[in-house]
Amino acid sequence: MHSETQAAPLEEVLKSDWGGGKSPFGVSWGKLMMWLFILSDAFTFGGLLAGYGALRVTVGNWPDTNEIFALHIGGFKAPLLLIAIMTFILVSSSGWMALAVNAAYQRDRRNTVKYLLLVILFGLIFLSCQAYEWSKLIFHEGVRPWRVPNHPPFNGIVQFGACFFTLTGFHGLHVLSGVIYLSVIAARVAKGIYDRRGSYEAVEIAGLYWHFVDLVWVFIFTFFYLF
């Protein structure tokens, strides 16, 4: 008797899950398209990092990033300080993005907009730091995507400039696109568009993109700046 009462709920569960008429993934069209975009973009960044790794291995004399990206504050030299600040800013923005998604789940329009604006602010600060980094290398060190000046610590390695501007430029383009994307989402949240639709899923989809951009930077920071 006991086994029969246990079997009935199991049959109902199997019928509800495998009885047909349901999506096998349970994912909306918009979220599925974002996952496909992230997957394809991950292959692109993976290819760029693999190309950088191949050049790094084959070129024996490579510039010291601790020297190139060091900040000189007074009489002190701070290796990779700016890059560490940029990384902290971008990683912190993921926390604000998670709070925005959580507020969206609760249909809290005010906090959703507030956290999205913080993410946008942190993204703009990151881009400002990257613009300073580029200007420092271009105008003060003479680095170009197609050439590197023939003096220490660069030692005439053209590949360094090409890798640096390609990796950071492509990622910076993603950050800029994310800032524009989140600005549109925040404006739509503020106007109450998603309240009328009854779904804040667009915020979650935007969050997937932003978390991906942050994760890519962690790989660039690790493989390009640290190693």
Protein Blocks (a to p, Z undefined) as FASTA:
>chain_A
ZZmmmmmmmmmmmmmmmngjiafklpafklmmmmmmmmmmmmmmmmmmmmmmmmmmmmmb
acdfklmmpccehjaccehklmmmmmmmmmmmmmmmmmmmmmmmnopaklmmmmmmmmmm
mmmmmmmmmmmmmmmmmmmnopafkbccdbdfklopaklmmmmmmmmmmmmmmmmmmmmm
mmmmmmmmmnommmmnopaklmmmmmmmmmmmmmmmmmmmmmmmmZZ
